Amino acid sequence: MINPVSDETPICSAKGCRADAVWVLAWNNPKLHTPERRKTWLACEEHREHLSRFLGVRGFLKDVVPLAEWDSGDSAGSAADR
């Protein structure tokens, strides 16, 4: 689960965006995180490509997964990695 404390609908991580998130961008900064560690950003349909590109050019992006799949545990990473 992305935010187990909140019952609110997850929103996009793009600055100023308040749209519902539909994608999870799993990433890590190899200078700061162990290889198996995954941080997450959420993205709406409109900002998925922009946020993916931002992380990708830095070599941080590891996976892009639909939010419903991530929440259901069907993605490759385990809940402990989030």
MMTF fields as JSON, N, C-alpha, C and O atoms, coordinates in Angstrom:
{
  "mmtfVersion": "1.0.0",
  "mmtfProducer": "UNKNOWN",
  "numBonds": 327,
  "numAtoms": 328,
  "numGroups": 82,
  "numChains": 1,
  "numModels": 1,
  "chainsPerModel": [1],
  "groupsPerChain": [82],
  "chainIdList": ["A"],
  "bondAtomList": [4, 2, 8, 6, 12, 10, 16, 14, 20, 18, 24, 22, 28, 26, 32, 30, 36, 34, 40, 38, 44, 42, 48, 46, 52, 50, 56, 54, 60, 58, 64, 62, 68, 66, 72, 70, 76, 74, 80, 78, 84, 82, 88, 86, 92, 90, 96, 94, 100, 98, 104, 102, 108, 106, 112, 110, 116, 114, 120, 118, 124, 122, 128, 126, 132, 130, 136, 134, 140, 138, 144, 142, 148, 146, 152, 150, 156, 154, 160, 158, 164, 162, 168, 166, 172, 170, 176, 174, 180, 178, 184, 182, 188, 186, 192, 190, 196, 194, 200, 198, 204, 202, 208, 206, 212, 210, 216, 214, 220, 218, 224, 222, 228, 226, 232, 230, 236, 234, 240, 238, 244, 242, 248, 246, 252, 250, 256, 254, 260, 258, 264, 262, 268, 266, 272, 270, 276, 274, 280, 278, 284, 282, 288, 286, 292, 290, 296, 294, 300, 298, 304, 302, 308, 306, 312, 310, 316, 314, 320, 318, 324, 322],
  "bondOrderList": [1, 1, 1, 1, 1, 1, 1, 1, 1, 1, 1, 1, 1, 1, 1, 1, 1, 1, 1, 1, 1, 1, 1, 1, 1, 1, 1, 1, 1, 1, 1, 1, 1, 1, 1, 1, 1, 1, 1, 1, 1, 1, 1, 1, 1, 1, 1, 1, 1, 1, 1, 1, 1, 1, 1, 1, 1, 1, 1, 1, 1, 1, 1, 1, 1, 1, 1, 1, 1, 1, 1, 1, 1, 1, 1, 1, 1, 1, 1, 1, 1],
  "groupList": [{"groupName": "MET", "atomNameList": ["N", "CA", "C", "O"], "elementList": ["N", "C", "C", "O"], "formalChargeList": [0, 0, 0, 0], "bondAtomList": [1, 0, 2, 1, 3, 2], "bondOrderList": [1, 1, 2], "singleLetterCode": "M", "chemCompType": "L-PEPTIDE LINKING"}, {"groupName": "ILE", "atomNameList": ["N", "CA", "C", "O"], "elementList": ["N", "C", "C", "O"], "formalChargeList": [0, 0, 0, 0], "bondAtomList": [1, 0, 2, 1, 3, 2], "bondOrderList": [1, 1, 2], "singleLetterCode": "I", "chemCompType": "L-PEPTIDE LINKING"}, {"groupName": "ASN", "atomNameList": ["N", "CA", "C", "O"], "elementList": ["N", "C", "C", "O"], "formalChargeList": [0, 0, 0, 0], "bondAtomList": [1, 0, 2, 1, 3, 2], "bondOrderList": [1, 1, 2], "singleLetterCode": "N", "chemCompType": "L-PEPTIDE LINKING"}, {"groupName": "PRO", "atomNameList": ["N", "CA", "C", "O"], "elementList": ["N", "C", "C", "O"], "formalChargeList": [0, 0, 0, 0], "bondAtomList": [1, 0, 2, 1, 3, 2], "bondOrderList": [1, 1, 2], "singleLetterCode": "P", "chemCompType": "L-PEPTIDE LINKING"}, {"groupName": "VAL", "atomNameList": ["N", "CA", "C", "O"], "elementList": ["N", "C", "C", "O"], "formalChargeList": [0, 0, 0, 0], "bondAtomList": [1, 0, 2, 1, 3, 2], "bondOrderList": [1, 1, 2], "singleLetterCode": "V", "chemCompType": "L-PEPTIDE LINKING"}, {"groupName": "SER", "atomNameList": ["N", "CA", "C", "O"], "elementList": ["N", "C", "C", "O"], "formalChargeList": [0, 0, 0, 0], "bondAtomList": [1, 0, 2, 1, 3, 2], "bondOrderList": [1, 1, 2], "singleLetterCode": "S", "chemCompType": "L-PEPTIDE LINKING"}, {"groupName": "ASP", "atomNameList": ["N", "CA", "C", "O"], "elementList": ["N", "C", "C", "O"], "formalChargeList": [0, 0, 0, 0], "bondAtomList": [1, 0, 2, 1, 3, 2], "bondOrderList": [1, 1, 2], "singleLetterCode": "D", "chemCompType": "L-PEPTIDE LINKING"}, {"groupName": "GLU", "atomNameList": ["N", "CA", "C", "O"], "elementList": ["N", "C", "C", "O"], "formalChargeList": [0, 0, 0, 0], "bondAtomList": [1, 0, 2, 1, 3, 2], "bondOrderList": [1, 1, 2], "singleLetterCode": "E", "chemCompType": "L-PEPTIDE LINKING"}, {"groupName": "THR", "atomNameList": ["N", "CA", "C", "O"], "elementList": ["N", "C", "C", "O"], "formalChargeList": [0, 0, 0, 0], "bondAtomList": [1, 0, 2, 1, 3, 2], "bondOrderList": [1, 1, 2], "singleLetterCode": "T", "chemCompType": "L-PEPTIDE LINKING"}, {"groupName": "CYS", "atomNameList": ["N", "CA", "C", "O"], "elementList": ["N", "C", "C", "O"], "formalChargeList": [0, 0, 0, 0], "bondAtomList": [1, 0, 2, 1, 3, 2], "bondOrderList": [1, 1, 2], "singleLetterCode": "C", "chemCompType": "L-PEPTIDE LINKING"}, {"groupName": "ALA", "atomNameList": ["N", "CA", "C", "O"], "elementList": ["N", "C", "C", "O"], "formalChargeList": [0, 0, 0, 0], "bondAtomList": [1, 0, 2, 1, 3, 2], "bondOrderList": [1, 1, 2], "singleLetterCode": "A", "chemCompType": "L-PEPTIDE LINKING"}, {"groupName": "LYS", "atomNameList": ["N", "CA", "C", "O"], "elementList": ["N", "C", "C", "O"], "formalChargeList": [0, 0, 0, 0], "bondAtomList": [1, 0, 2, 1, 3, 2], "bondOrderList": [1, 1, 2], "singleLetterCode": "K", "chemCompType": "L-PEPTIDE LINKING"}, {"groupName": "GLY", "atomNameList": ["N", "CA", "C", "O"], "elementList": ["N", "C", "C", "O"], "formalChargeList": [0, 0, 0, 0], "bondAtomList": [1, 0, 2, 1, 3, 2], "bondOrderList": [1, 1, 2], "singleLetterCode": "G", "chemCompType": "PEPTIDE LINKING"}, {"groupName": "ARG", "atomNameList": ["N", "CA", "C", "O"], "elementList": ["N", "C", "C", "O"], "formalChargeList": [0, 0, 0, 0], "bondAtomList": [1, 0, 2, 1, 3, 2], "bondOrderList": [1, 1, 2], "singleLetterCode": "R", "chemCompType": "L-PEPTIDE LINKING"}, {"groupName": "TRP", "atomNameList": ["N", "CA", "C", "O"], "elementList": ["N", "C", "C", "O"], "formalChargeList": [0, 0, 0, 0], "bondAtomList": [1, 0, 2, 1, 3, 2], "bondOrderList": [1, 1, 2], "singleLetterCode": "W", "chemCompType": "L-PEPTIDE LINKING"}, {"groupName": "LEU", "atomNameList": ["N", "CA", "C", "O"], "elementList": ["N", "C", "C", "O"], "formalChargeList": [0, 0, 0, 0], "bondAtomList": [1, 0, 2, 1, 3, 2], "bondOrderList": [1, 1, 2], "singleLetterCode": "L", "chemCompType": "L-PEPTIDE LINKING"}, {"groupName": "HIS", "atomNameList": ["N", "CA", "C", "O"], "elementList": ["N", "C", "C", "O"], "formalChargeList": [0, 0, 0, 0], "bondAtomList": [1, 0, 2, 1, 3, 2], "bondOrderList": [1, 1, 2], "singleLetterCode": "H", "chemCompType": "L-PEPTIDE LINKING"}, {"groupName": "PHE", "atomNameList": ["N", "CA", "C", "O"], "elementList": ["N", "C", "C", "O"], "formalChargeList": [0, 0, 0, 0], "bondAtomList": [1, 0, 2, 1, 3, 2], "bondOrderList": [1, 1, 2], "singleLetterCode": "F", "chemCompType": "L-PEPTIDE LINKING"}],
  "groupTypeList": [0, 1, 2, 3, 4, 5, 6, 7, 8, 3, 1, 9, 5, 10, 11, 12, 9, 13, 10, 6, 10, 4, 14, 4, 15, 10, 14, 2, 2, 3, 11, 15, 16, 8, 3, 7, 13, 13, 11, 8, 14, 15, 10, 9, 7, 7, 16, 13, 7, 16, 15, 5, 13, 17, 15, 12, 4, 13, 12, 17, 15, 11, 6, 4, 4, 3, 15, 10, 7, 14, 6, 5, 12, 6, 5, 10, 12, 5, 10, 10, 6, 13],
  "groupIdList": [1, 2, 3, 4, 5, 6, 7, 8, 9, 10, 11, 12, 13, 14, 15, 16, 17, 18, 19, 20, 21, 22, 23, 24, 25, 26, 27, 28, 29, 30, 31, 32, 33, 34, 35, 36, 37, 38, 39, 40, 41, 42, 43, 44, 45, 46, 47, 48, 49, 50, 51, 52, 53, 54, 55, 56, 57, 58, 59, 60, 61, 62, 63, 64, 65, 66, 67, 68, 69, 70, 71, 72, 73, 74, 75, 76, 77, 78, 79, 80, 81, 82],
  "secStructList": [7, 7, 7, 6, 6, 7, 7, 1, 7, 7, 5, 7, 7, 1, 6, 6, 7, 7, 1, 5, 7, 7, 3, 3, 3, 3, 3, 7, 7, 6, 6, 6, 1, 7, 6, 6, 7, 7, 3, 3, 3, 3, 3, 7, 6, 6, 6, 2, 2, 2, 2, 2, 2, 2, 2, 2, 2, 6, 6, 7, 3, 3, 3, 3, 3, 3, 2, 2, 2, 2, 2, 2, 6, 7, 1, 1, 1, 7, 4, 4, 4, 7],
  "xCoordList": [0.835, 0.0, 0.887, 1.897, 0.531, 1.338, 1.319, 2.383, 0.161, 0.056, -0.979, -2.151, -0.574, -1.534, -2.206, -3.215, -1.677, -2.242, -3.429, -4.317, -3.455, -4.467, -5.5, -5.174, -6.764, -7.835, -8.056, -8.91, -7.293, -7.449, -6.935, -6.083, -7.469, -6.992, -5.578, -5.336, -4.638, -3.267, -3.259, -3.981, -2.428, -2.351, -0.973, -0.005, -0.91, 0.304, 1.396, 1.113, 2.643, 3.791, 4.322, 5.19, 3.82, 4.292, 3.938, 2.85, 4.862, 4.676, 3.384, 3.166, 2.532, 1.291, 0.144, -0.971, 0.376, -0.681, -1.502, -0.946, -2.802, -3.699, -4.527, -5.516, -4.133, -4.869, -4.627, -3.593, -5.59, -5.449, -4.277, -4.092, -3.496, -2.372, -2.885, -3.8, -2.288, -2.617, -1.367, -1.467, -0.185, 1.08, 1.987, 1.942, 2.81, 3.866, 5.198, 5.427, 6.066, 7.412, 8.364, 8.577, 8.924, 9.858, 11.267, 11.661, 12.019, 13.345, 14.271, 13.832, 15.552, 16.517, 17.711, 18.014, 18.371, 19.589, 20.742, 20.941, 21.502, 22.553, 23.639, 24.378, 23.739, 24.715, 24.217, 25.007, 22.906, 22.314, 21.664, 21.615, 21.168, 20.365, 21.036, 21.779, 20.768, 21.232, 20.499, 19.405, 21.066, 20.457, 19.02, 18.236, 18.661, 17.315, 16.278, 15.078, 16.715, 15.808, 15.016, 15.568, 13.726, 12.887, 12.131, 11.387, 12.33, 11.543, 10.427, 10.548, 9.354, 8.259, 7.774, 7.703, 7.446, 6.698, 5.418, 5.393, 4.36, 3.086, 2.877, 3.321, 2.202, 1.978, 0.574, 0.024, 0.006, -1.237, -0.867, 0.313, -1.863, -1.612, -0.823, 0.08, -1.167, -0.528, 0.959, 1.751, 1.349, 2.725, 3.612, 4.79, 3.07, 3.868, 5.141, 6.229, 5.013, 6.172, 7.191, 8.392, 6.731, 7.63, 8.417, 9.637, 7.732, 8.412, 9.333, 10.422, 8.908, 9.755, 11.031, 12.117, 10.895, 12.061, 13.016, 14.231, 12.462, 13.268, 14.122, 15.32, 13.507, 14.249, 15.163, 16.269, 14.705, 15.458, 16.777, 17.786, 16.787, 18.029, 19.09, 20.279, 18.677, 19.601, 19.994, 20.837, 19.371, 19.654, 18.992, 19.411, 17.951, 17.286, 16.079, 15.768, 15.4, 14.144, 14.385, 15.233, 13.637, 13.765, 12.539, 12.668, 11.342, 10.125, 8.976, 8.942, 8.031, 6.794, 5.666, 5.578, 4.803, 3.768, 2.427, 2.381, 1.334, 0.022, -0.218, 0.12, -0.802, -1.044, -1.853, -1.551, -2.871, -3.701, -2.878, -3.094, -1.94, -1.073, -0.117, 0.107, 0.442, 1.373, 0.657, 1.191, -0.564, -1.34, -1.731, -1.83, -1.952, -2.384, -1.212, -1.416, 0.016, 1.18, 1.624, 2.467, 1.057, 1.406, 2.721, 3.224, 3.289, 4.549, 5.709, 5.576, 6.858, 8.038, 8.586, 9.074, 8.521, 9.07, 8.161, 6.953, 8.742, 7.932, 7.532, 8.109, 6.551, 6.082, 7.187, 7.173, 8.133, 9.236, 10.138, 10.848, 10.132, 10.979, 10.387, 11.071, 9.168, 8.48, 8.61, 8.083],
  "yCoordList": [-1.172, 0.0, 1.245, 1.281, 2.232, 3.438, 4.239, 4.605, 4.519, 5.298, 4.657, 5.03, 3.698, 2.973, 3.83, 3.41, 5.026, 5.878, 6.676, 7.039, 6.95, 7.817, 7.03, 6.065, 7.467, 6.875, 7.66, 7.296, 8.739, 9.576, 8.866, 7.98, 9.275, 8.757, 9.278, 10.476, 8.403, 8.862, 9.867, 9.706, 10.917, 11.947, 11.945, 11.421, 12.526, 12.622, 13.38, 14.341, 12.94, 13.577, 14.793, 15.499, 15.049, 16.211, 17.499, 17.627, 18.439, 19.702, 20.387, 20.636, 20.688, 21.405, 20.569, 21.076, 19.309, 18.457, 17.854, 17.368, 17.885, 17.294, 16.151, 15.721, 15.666, 14.598, 13.258, 13.046, 12.373, 11.022, 10.318, 10.399, 9.633, 8.859, 7.551, 6.93, 7.143, 5.852, 5.024, 3.862, 5.611, 4.923, 5.054, 6.055, 4.035, 4.086, 4.017, 3.115, 4.974, 4.983, 4.566, 5.316, 3.385, 2.876, 3.273, 3.088, 3.816, 4.331, 4.206, 3.946, 4.393, 4.574, 5.354, 5.347, 6.018, 6.756, 5.877, 5.726, 5.297, 4.358, 4.961, 4.233, 6.29, 6.933, 6.976, 7.146, 6.821, 6.916, 5.631, 5.391, 4.811, 3.646, 2.337, 2.284, 1.29, -0.037, -0.444, 0.062, -1.342, -1.7, -2.216, -1.994, -2.892, -3.453, -2.444, -2.703, -1.322, -0.309, 0.356, 0.681, 0.556, 1.254, 2.382, 2.165, 3.584, 4.741, 4.83, 4.247, 5.544, 5.631, 7.057, 7.839, 7.367, 8.56, 8.068, 7.011, 8.835, 8.527, 9.475, 10.623, 8.992, 9.83, 9.65, 8.548, 10.762, 10.703, 10.358, 10.285, 10.152, 9.814, 10.922, 10.645, 12.174, 13.318, 13.454, 13.852, 13.136, 13.368, 12.123, 12.215, 10.979, 9.739, 9.85, 9.521, 10.299, 10.375, 11.397, 11.126, 12.56, 13.603, 13.121, 13.272, 12.549, 12.068, 10.889, 10.784, 10.01, 8.887, 9.377, 8.865, 10.369, 10.941, 11.591, 11.422, 12.34, 13.001, 11.986, 12.194, 10.895, 9.855, 9.066, 8.688, 8.82, 8.014, 8.631, 7.931, 9.928, 10.56, 10.554, 10.689, 10.403, 10.327, 8.886, 8.643, 7.934, 6.523, 5.994, 4.968, 6.689, 6.297, 5.385, 4.565, 5.51, 4.787, 3.29, 2.848, 2.509, 1.055, 0.366, -0.679, 0.937, 0.286, 1.282, 2.208, 1.092, 1.853, 0.829, -0.019, 0.928, -0.086, 0.614, 1.635, 0.082, 0.657, 0.604, -0.383, 1.667, 1.755, 0.564, 0.023, 0.155, -0.975, -2.256, -3.048, -2.453, -3.636, -3.544, -4.537, -2.37, -2.154, -2.401, -3.078, -1.848, -2.005, -3.456, -3.886, -4.211, -5.596, -6.535, -7.706, -6.021, -6.845, -7.67, -8.556, -7.386, -8.137, -7.694, -8.36, -6.574, -6.096, -6.895, -7.623, -6.768, -7.57, -7.289, -8.207, -6.042, -5.701, -6.134, -6.285, -6.333, -6.687, -5.433, -4.368, -5.545, -4.397, -3.793, -2.591, -4.597, -4.104, -3.16, -2.36, -3.226, -2.381, -0.991, -0.106, -0.779, 0.49, 1.489, 2.596],
  "zCoordList": [0.0, 0.0, 0.0, 0.702, -0.755, -0.877, 0.415, 0.916, 0.964, 2.192, 3.104, 3.053, 3.94, 4.758, 5.822, 6.387, 6.115, 7.148, 6.626, 7.398, 5.347, 4.764, 3.967, 3.275, 4.081, 3.28, 1.996, 1.188, 1.798, 0.627, -0.623, -0.551, -1.759, -3.031, -3.264, -3.117, -3.624, -3.897, -5.041, -6.025, -4.904, -5.935, -6.586, -6.034, -7.739, -8.529, -7.771, -7.056, -7.934, -7.283, -8.039, -7.528, -9.239, -10.008, -9.268, -8.708, -9.275, -8.56, -8.99, -10.176, -8.014, -8.264, -8.788, -8.907, -9.104, -9.66, -8.524, -7.539, -8.662, -7.663, -8.271, -7.676, -9.437, -10.118, -9.425, -8.792, -9.557, -9.011, -9.673, -10.887, -8.869, -9.394, -9.983, -9.442, -11.091, -11.702, -11.965, -12.361, -11.748, -11.977, -10.761, -10.046, -10.534, -9.526, -10.267, -11.072, -9.987, -10.557, -9.436, -8.484, -9.556, -8.554, -8.965, -10.116, -8.026, -8.348, -7.162, -6.042, -7.411, -6.329, -6.848, -8.041, -5.934, -6.248, -5.783, -4.577, -6.696, -6.3, -5.417, -4.753, -5.407, -4.516, -3.071, -2.142, -2.886, -1.554, -1.051, 0.155, -1.963, -1.586, -1.988, -2.968, -1.228, -1.612, -2.887, -3.142, -3.697, -4.989, -4.898, -5.821, -3.819, -3.71, -3.196, -3.282, -2.676, -2.126, -3.244, -4.295, -3.015, -3.988, -3.314, -2.357, -3.822, -3.449, -4.492, -5.569, -4.192, -5.153, -5.33, -4.382, -6.564, -6.918, -7.562, -8.193, -7.399, -8.027, -9.196, -9.163, -10.225, -11.405, -11.951, -11.963, -12.403, -13.159, -14.605, -14.95, -15.426, -16.832, -17.53, -18.319, -17.237, -17.893, -17.541, -18.395, -16.315, -15.866, -15.835, -15.487, -16.188, -16.14, -16.992, -16.52, -18.207, -19.101, -18.6, -18.611, -18.165, -17.672, -16.446, -16.397, -15.471, -14.266, -14.588, -14.022, -15.485, -15.898, -16.563, -16.292, -17.433, -18.119, -17.117, -17.215, -16.148, -15.125, -14.369, -14.183, -13.939, -13.213, -14.147, -13.763, -15.36, -16.315, -16.738, -16.823, -17.006, -17.456, -16.351, -16.636, -15.128, -13.995, -13.665, -12.802, -14.367, -14.114, -12.858, -12.322, -12.375, -11.134, -11.357, -10.493, -12.487, -12.714, -12.829, -13.605, -12.053, -12.062, -12.645, -13.283, -12.437, -12.904, -12.914, -12.103, -13.838, -13.889, -13.894, -14.782, -12.879, -12.657, -12.429, -11.743, -12.991, -12.672, -11.159, -10.506, -10.612, -9.182, -8.67, -7.606, -9.412, -8.976, -8.845, -7.928, -9.759, -9.705, -8.516, -7.824, -8.279, -7.16, -5.835, -4.956, -5.688, -4.462, -4.205, -3.056, -5.288, -5.12, -4.836, -4.517, -4.951, -4.691, -5.881, -5.741, -7.077, -8.268, -8.898, -9.803, -8.43, -9.011, -8.489, -7.506, -9.143, -8.816, -7.428, -6.768, -6.965, -5.662, -4.528, -4.711, -3.362, -2.2, -1.454, -1.674, -0.574, 0.183, 1.031, 1.295, 1.457, 2.289, 1.512, 2.122, 0.194, -0.638, -0.835, -1.35, -0.451, -0.747, 0.334, 0.219]
}
